Amino acid sequence: MESRRLDEAHGATDRRRRPTILIADDTTDTRELYAEYFSARGFAVVTASDGAQAIQAARDHVPDVIVMDLAMPQFDGITAIRRIKADARAQRARVILLTGYPHAAVERNALQAGADRFLTKPCLPEHLERHVNALRRRTRRKAAG
Amino acid sequence: MSPLAQRIADAVHQNQPRPFCFACLAAEEGVREHDVRAVALVLIVRAGLRLVERVCSRCQRPGETLAARKLA
């Protein structure tokens, strides 16, 4: 398991309370920048730098929200989403596909694969957080019945 | 910051005040649009560039462009 969890010092009790976000992006700067931001905003952050790591991290950590890049090594983001949505445990994670390909066909494929949102790069952390929190609210409403 | 990010930052400063959309900025630099979009975030957050809605001075289409931060 090569994906990285950034909050190991916080302990198990804290991890249970904090929402978990998986940032999957092969661009180091992007991954680190979002990880720093969401960590500071109270999230437990897991990172992955390719599609295979993202799938494994989703299975291992079952994050509340996954921010998935499209173009990554091993598996592209859409393949990774399909595999995550086919996994009995990981499929509960909400997924945002974040891509530098602002094309309707890519958006259609992403949504068909199971993505909840489609956003284009560059996406400022504050803007991304609004979408992340909207998806978390949707999950809570669904759980409440 | 990656070499590509530095190159795009330099291009934005050199093009100033003419805004280029991501597709045209990529074409000018001979790289792919999604690579420019991928490095844009770090340029905005860490290198002082801004994301602004403008008409591209190359293709004349309105849309998001990168611009140097205004000086006070």
gemmi code that builds the backbone of each chain (N, CA, C; Angstrom):
import gemmi

chains = {
    "A": [
        ("MET", (0.851, -1.184, 0.000), (0.000, 0.000, 0.000), (0.885, 1.231, 0.000)),
        ("GLU", (0.847, 1.942, -1.099), (1.739, 3.083, -1.180), (1.016, 4.407, -1.011)),
        ("SER", (-0.308, 4.371, -0.962), (-0.995, 5.632, -0.751), (-0.650, 6.142, 0.642)),
        ("ARG", (-0.756, 7.427, 0.819), (-0.237, 8.031, 2.036), (-1.347, 8.627, 2.873)),
        ("ARG", (-1.371, 8.295, 4.122), (-2.318, 8.909, 5.044), (-1.566, 9.978, 5.818)),
        ("LEU", (-2.129, 11.173, 5.878), (-1.381, 12.300, 6.426), (-1.702, 12.612, 7.877)),
        ("ASP", (-2.589, 11.825, 8.485), (-3.040, 12.213, 9.813), (-2.759, 11.149, 10.852)),
        ("GLU", (-1.729, 10.342, 10.633), (-1.521, 9.203, 11.511), (-1.292, 9.626, 12.956)),
        ("ALA", (-0.775, 10.834, 13.165), (-0.502, 11.296, 14.527), (-1.771, 11.625, 15.303)),
        ("HIS", (-2.914, 11.720, 14.621), (-4.127, 12.159, 15.304), (-4.830, 11.043, 16.068)),
        ("GLY", (-4.534, 9.786, 15.771), (-5.099, 8.682, 16.546), (-6.451, 8.229, 16.039)),
        ("ALA", (-6.821, 7.016, 16.448), (-8.016, 6.367, 15.905), (-9.303, 7.095, 16.267)),
        ("THR", (-9.428, 7.590, 17.503), (-10.663, 8.244, 17.926), (-10.926, 9.472, 17.068)),
        ("ASP", (-9.884, 10.267, 16.863), (-10.015, 11.478, 16.071), (-10.373, 11.135, 14.625)),
        ("ARG", (-9.768, 10.063, 14.104), (-10.021, 9.659, 12.721), (-11.491, 9.314, 12.518)),
        ("ARG", (-12.120, 8.732, 13.547), (-13.522, 8.351, 13.402), (-14.417, 9.575, 13.272)),
        ("ARG", (-14.059, 10.659, 13.935), (-14.893, 11.860, 13.904), (-14.684, 12.670, 12.635)),
        ("ARG", (-13.442, 12.676, 12.147), (-13.135, 13.571, 11.037), (-13.555, 12.959, 9.709)),
        ("PRO", (-14.104, 13.771, 8.791), (-14.400, 13.245, 7.460), (-13.096, 12.895, 6.743)),
        ("THR", (-13.138, 11.841, 5.969), (-11.931, 11.410, 5.252), (-12.065, 11.738, 3.773)),
        ("ILE", (-10.998, 12.296, 3.224), (-10.968, 12.618, 1.798), (-9.749, 11.954, 1.169)),
        ("LEU", (-9.965, 11.355, 0.022), (-8.870, 10.758, -0.754), (-8.577, 11.670, -1.938)),
        ("ILE", (-7.340, 12.124, -2.027), (-6.902, 12.958, -3.143), (-6.053, 12.082, -4.060)),
        ("ALA", (-6.555, 11.805, -5.257), (-5.824, 10.974, -6.218), (-5.445, 11.823, -7.416)),
        ("ASP", (-4.167, 12.127, -7.511), (-3.677, 12.973, -8.611), (-2.199, 12.694, -8.796)),
        ("ASP", (-1.767, 12.563, -10.043), (-0.353, 12.248, -10.276), (0.534, 13.500, -10.302)),
        ("THR", (-0.080, 14.667, -10.213), (0.712, 15.900, -10.136), (1.007, 16.194, -8.663)),
        ("THR", (2.290, 16.112, -8.304), (2.685, 16.246, -6.896), (2.212, 17.560, -6.289)),
        ("ASP", (2.408, 18.659, -6.996), (2.015, 19.973, -6.463), (0.530, 20.014, -6.122)),
        ("THR", (-0.283, 19.492, -7.026), (-1.740, 19.499, -6.818), (-2.108, 18.659, -5.610)),
        ("ARG", (-1.538, 17.466, -5.560), (-1.831, 16.532, -4.462), (-1.469, 17.166, -3.114)),
        ("GLU", (-0.271, 17.724, -3.051), (0.204, 18.292, -1.788), (-0.597, 19.529, -1.387)),
        ("LEU", (-0.927, 20.326, -2.379), (-1.655, 21.558, -2.077), (-3.051, 21.256, -1.527)),
        ("TYR", (-3.761, 20.349, -2.169), (-5.093, 19.971, -1.668), (-4.970, 19.265, -0.308)),
        ("ALA", (-3.946, 18.420, -0.180), (-3.774, 17.689, 1.099), (-3.557, 18.671, 2.241)),
        ("GLU", (-2.716, 19.658, 2.029), (-2.466, 20.673, 3.066), (-3.750, 21.418, 3.399)),
        ("TYR", (-4.474, 21.802, 2.356), (-5.688, 22.592, 2.558), (-6.725, 21.806, 3.353)),
        ("PHE", (-7.025, 20.578, 2.901), (-8.090, 19.821, 3.556), (-7.673, 19.351, 4.953)),
        ("SER", (-6.395, 19.115, 5.135), (-5.900, 18.780, 6.468), (-6.152, 19.955, 7.416)),
        ("ALA", (-5.829, 21.156, 6.951), (-6.046, 22.356, 7.770), (-7.529, 22.607, 8.020)),
        ("ARG", (-8.379, 22.105, 7.139), (-9.824, 22.295, 7.282), (-10.478, 21.186, 8.095)),
        ("GLY", (-9.651, 20.311, 8.691), (-10.186, 19.309, 9.609), (-10.473, 17.953, 9.013)),
        ("PHE", (-10.056, 17.720, 7.784), (-10.269, 16.422, 7.155), (-9.104, 15.484, 7.465)),
        ("ALA", (-9.399, 14.198, 7.527), (-8.344, 13.192, 7.470), (-8.057, 12.978, 5.982)),
        ("VAL", (-6.801, 13.123, 5.601), (-6.455, 13.109, 4.176), (-5.638, 11.873, 3.820)),
        ("VAL", (-6.056, 11.208, 2.761), (-5.301, 10.097, 2.184), (-4.948, 10.519, 0.765)),
        ("THR", (-3.730, 10.218, 0.321), (-3.357, 10.601, -1.040), (-2.937, 9.382, -1.852)),
        ("ALA", (-3.091, 9.505, -3.162), (-2.657, 8.453, -4.088), (-2.147, 9.131, -5.354)),
        ("SER", (-1.105, 8.566, -5.945), (-0.510, 9.211, -7.114), (-0.752, 8.446, -8.416)),
        ("ASP", (-1.519, 7.372, -8.370), (-1.937, 6.713, -9.617), (-3.265, 5.996, -9.387)),
        ("GLY", (-3.825, 5.483, -10.467), (-5.147, 4.880, -10.384), (-5.190, 3.632, -9.518)),
        ("ALA", (-4.151, 2.814, -9.582), (-4.126, 1.589, -8.780), (-4.076, 1.921, -7.289)),
        ("GLN", (-3.249, 2.890, -6.933), (-3.181, 3.328, -5.529), (-4.520, 3.890, -5.074)),
        ("ALA", (-5.177, 4.614, -5.975), (-6.470, 5.217, -5.617), (-7.495, 4.131, -5.303)),
        ("ILE", (-7.536, 3.088, -6.117), (-8.488, 1.994, -5.886), (-8.184, 1.323, -4.546)),
        ("GLN", (-6.912, 1.041, -4.315), (-6.529, 0.373, -3.073), (-6.837, 1.251, -1.858)),
        ("ALA", (-6.532, 2.540, -1.975), (-6.789, 3.463, -0.863), (-8.281, 3.576, -0.586)),
        ("ALA", (-9.089, 3.575, -1.641), (-10.549, 3.644, -1.456), (-11.041, 2.402, -0.724)),
        ("ARG", (-10.486, 1.246, -1.056), (-10.888, 0.003, -0.373), (-10.408, -0.009, 1.083)),
        ("ASP", (-9.189, 0.464, 1.299), (-8.610, 0.415, 2.648), (-9.237, 1.430, 3.597)),
        ("HIS", (-9.503, 2.631, 3.096), (-9.927, 3.730, 3.984), (-11.407, 4.089, 3.864)),
        ("VAL", (-12.056, 3.649, 2.797), (-13.459, 4.003, 2.520), (-13.708, 5.483, 2.854)),
        ("PRO", (-13.130, 6.381, 2.070), (-13.257, 7.812, 2.367), (-14.681, 8.311, 2.145)),
        ("ASP", (-15.002, 9.436, 2.767), (-16.305, 10.059, 2.520), (-16.371, 10.594, 1.095)),
        ("VAL", (-15.273, 11.220, 0.666), (-15.221, 11.810, -0.668), (-13.872, 11.493, -1.306)),
        ("ILE", (-13.914, 11.204, -2.598), (-12.694, 10.990, -3.375), (-12.596, 12.083, -4.433)),
        ("VAL", (-11.451, 12.745, -4.500), (-11.182, 13.692, -5.579), (-10.246, 12.971, -6.535)),
        ("MET", (-10.776, 12.643, -7.712), (-10.069, 11.769, -8.641), (-9.645, 12.524, -9.897)),
        ("ASP", (-8.352, 12.498, -10.164), (-7.846, 13.038, -11.422), (-8.233, 12.077, -12.546)),
        ("LEU", (-8.304, 12.571, -13.762), (-8.641, 11.683, -14.885), (-7.402, 10.983, -15.424)),
        ("ALA", (-6.405, 11.774, -15.836), (-5.235, 11.194, -16.503), (-4.173, 10.833, -15.472)),
        ("MET", (-4.102, 9.532, -15.148), (-3.107, 9.055, -14.180), (-2.481, 7.767, -14.683)),
        ("PRO", (-1.276, 7.428, -14.186), (-0.664, 6.147, -14.556), (-1.449, 4.964, -13.982)),
        ("GLN", (-1.167, 3.788, -14.462), (-1.784, 2.512, -14.035), (-3.223, 2.404, -14.534)),
        ("PHE", (-4.132, 3.129, -13.885), (-5.521, 3.185, -14.346), (-5.918, 4.641, -14.428)),
        ("ASP", (-6.680, 5.006, -15.485), (-7.171, 6.381, -15.541), (-8.297, 6.549, -14.511)),
        ("GLY", (-8.679, 7.799, -14.273), (-9.652, 8.085, -13.236), (-10.996, 7.415, -13.462)),
        ("ILE", (-11.435, 7.314, -14.697), (-12.750, 6.721, -14.971), (-12.724, 5.215, -14.695)),
        ("THR", (-11.635, 4.555, -15.079), (-11.503, 3.125, -14.756), (-11.459, 2.937, -13.244)),
        ("ALA", (-10.718, 3.802, -12.567), (-10.628, 3.705, -11.101), (-12.008, 3.885, -10.469)),
        ("ILE", (-12.791, 4.837, -10.971), (-14.141, 5.054, -10.419), (-14.985, 3.797, -10.630)),
        ("ARG", (-14.924, 3.217, -11.829), (-15.718, 2.006, -12.096), (-15.364, 0.893, -11.104)),
        ("ARG", (-14.075, 0.730, -10.847), (-13.654, -0.348, -9.938), (-14.077, -0.047, -8.498)),
        ("ILE", (-13.987, 1.217, -8.132), (-14.402, 1.598, -6.768), (-15.911, 1.392, -6.601)),
        ("LYS", (-16.674, 1.776, -7.619), (-18.131, 1.633, -7.525), (-18.575, 0.177, -7.594)),
        ("ALA", (-17.680, -0.707, -8.046), (-17.997, -2.137, -8.077), (-17.585, -2.833, -6.779)),
        ("ASP", (-16.935, -2.099, -5.888), (-16.459, -2.674, -4.633), (-17.531, -2.496, -3.546)),
        ("ALA", (-17.864, -3.569, -2.887), (-18.977, -3.533, -1.928), (-18.781, -2.492, -0.830)),
        ("ARG", (-17.545, -2.341, -0.344), (-17.285, -1.380, 0.751), (-17.044, 0.024, 0.217)),
        ("ALA", (-16.168, 0.121, -0.769), (-15.704, 1.443, -1.210), (-16.757, 2.223, -1.969)),
        ("GLN", (-17.790, 1.540, -2.488), (-18.750, 2.212, -3.370), (-19.536, 3.318, -2.669)),
        ("ARG", (-19.545, 3.334, -1.333), (-20.282, 4.389, -0.627), (-19.592, 5.754, -0.737)),
        ("ALA", (-18.329, 5.764, -1.129), (-17.603, 7.033, -1.257), (-18.192, 7.879, -2.386)),
        ("ARG", (-18.345, 9.166, -2.119), (-18.739, 10.103, -3.169), (-17.495, 10.456, -3.977)),
        ("VAL", (-17.682, 10.650, -5.283), (-16.510, 10.872, -6.143), (-16.658, 12.150, -6.965)),
        ("ILE", (-15.611, 12.945, -6.929), (-15.519, 14.129, -7.794), (-14.424, 13.856, -8.810)),
        ("LEU", (-14.765, 13.877, -10.087), (-13.726, 13.747, -11.107), (-13.227, 15.147, -11.435)),
        ("LEU", (-11.931, 15.341, -11.290), (-11.312, 16.646, -11.510), (-10.326, 16.492, -12.660)),
        ("THR", (-10.555, 17.243, -13.725), (-9.757, 16.990, -14.919), (-9.353, 18.248, -15.678)),
        ("GLY", (-8.280, 18.125, -16.408), (-7.855, 19.192, -17.300), (-8.432, 19.036, -18.697)),
        ("TYR", (-9.349, 18.074, -18.862), (-10.023, 17.857, -20.155), (-11.464, 18.367, -20.044)),
        ("PRO", (-11.717, 19.615, -20.392), (-13.054, 20.172, -20.196), (-13.995, 19.847, -21.357)),
        ("HIS", (-14.245, 18.565, -21.555), (-15.051, 18.154, -22.710), (-16.319, 17.430, -22.256)),
        ("ALA", (-17.412, 17.671, -22.993), (-18.700, 17.068, -22.625), (-18.621, 15.542, -22.628)),
        ("ALA", (-17.872, 14.970, -23.565), (-17.785, 13.503, -23.646), (-17.097, 12.932, -22.405)),
        ("VAL", (-16.089, 13.636, -21.906), (-15.389, 13.185, -20.694), (-16.345, 13.262, -19.507)),
        ("GLU", (-17.100, 14.353, -19.434), (-18.067, 14.515, -18.337), (-19.106, 13.387, -18.374)),
        ("ARG", (-19.599, 13.107, -19.577), (-20.611, 12.045, -19.725), (-20.045, 10.702, -19.249)),
        ("ASN", (-18.831, 10.391, -19.692), (-18.204, 9.122, -19.292), (-17.999, 9.048, -17.780)),
        ("ALA", (-17.584, 10.176, -17.193), (-17.325, 10.207, -15.754), (-18.614, 9.955, -14.975)),
        ("LEU", (-19.690, 10.616, -15.372), (-20.952, 10.465, -14.660), (-21.513, 9.056, -14.860)),
        ("GLN", (-21.345, 8.513, -16.071), (-21.800, 7.134, -16.322), (-21.009, 6.127, -15.500)),
        ("ALA", (-19.736, 6.442, -15.250), (-18.885, 5.525, -14.464), (-19.244, 5.559, -12.973)),
        ("GLY", (-19.958, 6.608, -12.561), (-20.362, 6.668, -11.159), (-19.883, 7.911, -10.421)),
        ("ALA", (-19.233, 8.835, -11.135), (-18.814, 10.082, -10.478), (-20.052, 10.888, -10.090)),
        ("ASP", (-19.967, 11.565, -8.943), (-21.070, 12.405, -8.493), (-20.958, 13.824, -9.043)),
        ("ARG", (-19.738, 14.262, -9.270), (-19.509, 15.610, -9.795), (-18.371, 15.565, -10.807)),
        ("PHE", (-18.401, 16.554, -11.706), (-17.344, 16.697, -12.712), (-16.848, 18.136, -12.631)),
        ("LEU", (-15.588, 18.315, -12.309), (-15.022, 19.657, -12.209), (-13.788, 19.744, -13.092)),
        ("THR", (-13.558, 20.939, -13.635), (-12.372, 21.110, -14.471), (-11.286, 21.876, -13.729)),
        ("LYS", (-10.058, 21.531, -14.057), (-8.899, 22.225, -13.497), (-8.719, 23.550, -14.245)),
        ("PRO", (-8.193, 24.570, -13.627), (-7.800, 24.603, -12.227), (-9.008, 24.825, -11.329)),
        ("CYS", (-9.017, 24.147, -10.187), (-10.117, 24.275, -9.229), (-9.526, 24.720, -7.897)),
        ("LEU", (-9.861, 25.925, -7.487), (-9.314, 26.444, -6.232), (-9.787, 25.597, -5.058)),
        ("PRO", (-8.961, 25.422, -4.038), (-9.329, 24.571, -2.908), (-10.659, 24.957, -2.260)),
        ("GLU", (-10.915, 26.257, -2.154), (-12.176, 26.711, -1.541), (-13.378, 26.258, -2.363)),
        ("HIS", (-13.224, 26.320, -3.668), (-14.295, 25.903, -4.573), (-14.495, 24.388, -4.472)),
        ("LEU", (-13.395, 23.656, -4.434), (-13.476, 22.200, -4.302), (-14.131, 21.822, -2.978)),
        ("GLU", (-13.793, 22.536, -1.924), (-14.361, 22.229, -0.608), (-15.881, 22.395, -0.605)),
        ("ARG", (-16.375, 23.412, -1.327), (-17.832, 23.602, -1.387), (-18.513, 22.367, -1.986)),
        ("HIS", (-17.907, 21.819, -3.035), (-18.475, 20.612, -3.653), (-18.341, 19.402, -2.726)),
        ("VAL", (-17.208, 19.291, -2.062), (-16.994, 18.186, -1.122), (-18.053, 18.229, -0.022)),
        ("ASN", (-18.285, 19.408, 0.535), (-19.250, 19.519, 1.627), (-20.683, 19.289, 1.142)),
        ("ALA", (-20.965, 19.710, -0.086), (-22.305, 19.456, -0.641), (-22.536, 17.950, -0.780)),
        ("LEU", (-21.528, 17.227, -1.191), (-21.670, 15.771, -1.316), (-21.801, 15.114, 0.054)),
        ("ARG", (-21.086, 15.624, 1.029), (-21.207, 15.072, 2.391), (-22.621, 15.298, 2.935)),
        ("ARG", (-23.186, 16.479, 2.656), (-24.560, 16.759, 3.095), (-25.533, 15.795, 2.416)),
        ("ARG", (-25.300, 15.541, 1.134), (-26.171, 14.620, 0.400), (-26.117, 13.222, 1.027)),
        ("THR", (-24.907, 12.794, 1.406), (-24.752, 11.478, 2.038), (-25.497, 11.432, 3.366)),
        ("ARG", (-25.384, 12.522, 4.141), (-26.058, 12.555, 5.447), (-27.579, 12.523, 5.285)),
        ("ARG", (-28.066, 13.277, 4.290), (-29.528, 13.295, 4.055), (-30.012, 11.909, 3.661)),
        ("LYS", (-29.235, 11.244, 2.815), (-29.619, 9.910, 2.363), (-29.633, 8.934, 3.545)),
        ("ALA", (-28.613, 9.071, 4.415), (-28.531, 8.176, 5.583), (-29.682, 8.425, 6.553)),
        ("ALA", (-30.126, 9.699, 6.605), (-31.224, 10.045, 7.527), (-32.570, 9.562, 6.990)),
        ("GLY", (-32.592, 9.174, 5.735), (-33.797, 8.575, 5.195), (-34.630, 9.527, 4.397)),
    ],
    "B": [
        ("MET", (8.097, 24.060, -7.448), (7.315, 24.248, -8.667), (8.017, 23.536, -9.828)),
        ("SER", (7.239, 22.853, -10.660), (7.814, 22.067, -11.751), (8.351, 22.980, -12.854)),
        ("PRO", (9.250, 22.463, -13.699), (9.758, 23.264, -14.813), (8.641, 23.759, -15.734)),
        ("LEU", (7.617, 22.914, -15.955), (6.499, 23.352, -16.808), (5.741, 24.502, -16.153)),
        ("ALA", (5.508, 24.392, -14.844), (4.800, 25.462, -14.135), (5.580, 26.777, -14.253)),
        ("GLN", (6.891, 26.703, -14.089), (7.711, 27.904, -14.196), (7.639, 28.496, -15.603)),
        ("ARG", (7.641, 27.597, -16.593), (7.574, 28.033, -17.997), (6.238, 28.726, -18.286)),
        ("ILE", (5.151, 28.164, -17.770), (3.838, 28.766, -18.000), (3.749, 30.118, -17.275)),
        ("ALA", (4.294, 30.170, -16.062), (4.292, 31.444, -15.328), (5.058, 32.506, -16.116)),
        ("ASP", (6.213, 32.123, -16.646), (7.004, 33.065, -17.437), (6.221, 33.540, -18.665)),
        ("ALA", (5.524, 32.608, -19.318), (4.759, 32.948, -20.522), (3.633, 33.920, -20.187)),
        ("VAL", (2.952, 33.681, -19.072), (1.857, 34.576, -18.677), (2.401, 35.987, -18.438)),
        ("HIS", (3.532, 36.066, -17.753), (4.123, 37.394, -17.483), (4.567, 38.064, -18.785)),
        ("GLN", (5.138, 37.288, -19.693), (5.597, 37.871, -20.961), (4.431, 38.335, -21.826)),
        ("ASN", (3.310, 37.588, -21.773), (2.133, 37.935, -22.584), (1.346, 39.106, -22.013)),
        ("GLN", (1.559, 39.395, -20.757), (0.826, 40.455, -20.089), (0.919, 41.748, -20.892)),
        ("PRO", (-0.187, 42.504, -21.128), (-1.518, 42.296, -20.558), (-2.441, 41.483, -21.469)),
        ("ARG", (-1.922, 40.799, -22.472), (-2.794, 40.045, -23.382), (-3.139, 38.697, -22.746)),
        ("PRO", (-4.432, 38.450, -22.501), (-4.812, 37.173, -21.893), (-4.907, 36.056, -22.926)),
        ("PHE", (-4.478, 34.877, -22.545), (-4.591, 33.688, -23.390), (-5.414, 32.645, -22.650)),
        ("CYS", (-6.351, 32.016, -23.358), (-7.094, 30.912, -22.739), (-6.132, 29.726, -22.577)),
        ("PHE", (-6.570, 28.712, -21.854), (-5.678, 27.573, -21.597), (-5.266, 26.866, -22.882)),
        ("ALA", (-6.217, 26.738, -23.802), (-5.907, 26.033, -25.058), (-4.855, 26.806, -25.851)),
        ("CYS", (-5.000, 28.117, -25.921), (-4.055, 28.922, -26.709), (-2.702, 29.051, -25.999)),
        ("LEU", (-2.737, 29.136, -24.683), (-1.484, 29.170, -23.920), (-0.706, 27.867, -24.150)),
        ("ALA", (-1.433, 26.755, -24.149), (-0.797, 25.462, -24.403), (-0.227, 25.411, -25.816)),
        ("ALA", (-1.003, 25.896, -26.786), (-0.535, 25.881, -28.187), (0.701, 26.752, -28.354)),
        ("GLU", (0.699, 27.909, -27.708), (1.853, 28.816, -27.784), (3.121, 28.161, -27.229)),
        ("GLU", (2.937, 27.357, -26.189), (4.086, 26.730, -25.527), (4.391, 25.332, -26.055)),
        ("GLY", (3.548, 24.850, -26.973), (3.779, 23.531, -27.556), (3.553, 22.383, -26.576)),
        ("VAL", (2.610, 22.574, -25.663), (2.274, 21.508, -24.704), (0.769, 21.254, -24.779)),
        ("ARG", (0.284, 20.259, -24.009), (-1.132, 19.921, -24.045), (-1.919, 20.788, -23.058)),
        ("GLU", (-3.157, 21.070, -23.454), (-3.991, 21.933, -22.609), (-4.131, 21.365, -21.194)),
        ("HIS", (-4.316, 20.058, -21.091), (-4.543, 19.520, -19.744), (-3.292, 19.621, -18.871)),
        ("ASP", (-2.108, 19.687, -19.507), (-0.893, 19.891, -18.712), (-0.832, 21.318, -18.165)),
        ("VAL", (-1.281, 22.265, -18.984), (-1.320, 23.655, -18.506), (-2.343, 23.792, -17.379)),
        ("ARG", (-3.506, 23.173, -17.571), (-4.537, 23.215, -16.525), (-4.045, 22.554, -15.239)),
        ("ALA", (-3.256, 21.490, -15.394), (-2.769, 20.762, -14.209), (-1.820, 21.616, -13.373)),
        ("VAL", (-1.026, 22.456, -14.021), (-0.074, 23.275, -13.251), (-0.666, 24.625, -12.835)),
        ("ALA", (-1.850, 24.950, -13.375), (-2.426, 26.277, -13.103), (-2.716, 26.489, -11.617)),
        ("LEU", (-3.160, 25.433, -10.938), (-3.522, 25.591, -9.525), (-2.341, 26.094, -8.695)),
        ("VAL", (-1.195, 25.456, -8.879), (-0.030, 25.860, -8.086), (0.425, 27.272, -8.475)),
        ("LEU", (0.203, 27.638, -9.733), (0.567, 28.995, -10.164), (-0.337, 30.035, -9.493)),
        ("ILE", (-1.598, 29.680, -9.299), (-2.543, 30.604, -8.666), (-2.270, 30.694, -7.157)),
        ("VAL", (-2.076, 29.535, -6.532), (-1.957, 29.517, -5.072), (-0.562, 29.934, -4.607)),
        ("ARG", (0.456, 29.533, -5.358), (1.822, 29.744, -4.854), (2.660, 30.717, -5.673)),
        ("ALA", (2.201, 31.088, -6.873), (3.039, 31.966, -7.699), (2.349, 33.274, -8.034)),
        ("GLY", (1.222, 33.528, -7.386), (0.601, 34.847, -7.501), (-0.164, 35.121, -8.778)),
        ("LEU", (-0.442, 34.101, -9.592), (-1.273, 34.355, -10.772), (-2.746, 34.325, -10.372)),
        ("ARG", (-3.596, 34.891, -11.241), (-5.036, 34.929, -10.971), (-5.784, 34.222, -12.087)),
        ("LEU", (-6.940, 33.668, -11.728), (-7.833, 33.070, -12.718), (-8.900, 34.111, -13.018)),
        ("VAL", (-8.953, 34.594, -14.253), (-9.910, 35.654, -14.592), (-10.653, 35.302, -15.882)),
        ("GLU", (-11.892, 35.775, -15.950), (-12.708, 35.593, -17.162), (-12.360, 36.729, -18.133)),
        ("ARG", (-11.837, 36.368, -19.287), (-11.464, 37.356, -20.293), (-11.698, 36.774, -21.693)),
        ("VAL", (-11.663, 37.645, -22.699), (-11.660, 37.174, -24.076), (-10.212, 36.877, -24.440)),
        ("CYS", (-9.969, 35.677, -24.934), (-8.607, 35.282, -25.305), (-8.121, 36.155, -26.451)),
        ("SER", (-6.920, 36.679, -26.336), (-6.416, 37.578, -27.371), (-5.977, 36.815, -28.621)),
        ("ARG", (-5.959, 35.496, -28.558), (-5.552, 34.698, -29.719), (-6.777, 34.148, -30.462)),
        ("CYS", (-7.642, 33.430, -29.766), (-8.799, 32.800, -30.423), (-10.069, 33.639, -30.311)),
        ("GLN", (-10.013, 34.684, -29.501), (-11.134, 35.622, -29.336), (-12.348, 35.010, -28.649)),
        ("ARG", (-12.163, 33.843, -28.003), (-13.278, 33.246, -27.272), (-13.219, 33.699, -25.814)),
        ("PRO", (-14.391, 33.951, -25.203), (-14.394, 34.285, -23.781), (-14.196, 33.034, -22.936)),
        ("GLY", (-13.556, 33.198, -21.798), (-13.363, 32.052, -20.913), (-12.323, 32.341, -19.852)),
        ("GLU", (-11.913, 31.290, -19.148), (-10.934, 31.449, -18.077), (-9.543, 31.671, -18.660)),
        ("THR", (-8.833, 32.619, -18.068), (-7.445, 32.866, -18.467), (-6.604, 33.049, -17.203)),
        ("LEU", (-5.317, 32.873, -17.359), (-4.396, 33.154, -16.258), (-3.838, 34.555, -16.450)),
        ("ALA", (-3.762, 35.304, -15.362), (-3.221, 36.662, -15.446), (-2.289, 36.898, -14.270)),
        ("ALA", (-1.343, 37.784, -14.482), (-0.453, 38.170, -13.386), (-1.257, 39.005, -12.382)),
        ("ARG", (-0.916, 38.879, -11.118), (-1.638, 39.629, -10.085), (-1.383, 41.118, -10.270)),
        ("LYS", (-2.459, 41.888, -10.060), (-2.327, 43.339, -10.199), (-1.392, 43.872, -9.125)),
        ("LEU", (-0.572, 44.816, -9.507), (0.284, 45.467, -8.512), (-0.516, 46.539, -7.789)),
        ("ALA", (-0.223, 46.705, -6.498), (-0.969, 47.702, -5.709), (-0.588, 49.103, -6.156)),
    ],
}
model = gemmi.Model(1)
for chain_id, residues in chains.items():
    chain = gemmi.Chain(chain_id)
    for i, (resn, *xyz) in enumerate(residues, 1):
        res = gemmi.Residue()
        res.name, res.seqid = resn, gemmi.SeqId(i, " ")
        for name, pos in zip(("N", "CA", "C"), xyz):
            atom = gemmi.Atom()
            atom.name, atom.element = name, gemmi.Element(name[0])
            atom.pos, atom.b_iso = gemmi.Position(*pos), 0.0
            res.add_atom(atom)
        chain.add_residue(res)
    model.add_chain(chain)
structure = gemmi.Structure()
structure.add_model(model)
structure.setup_entities()
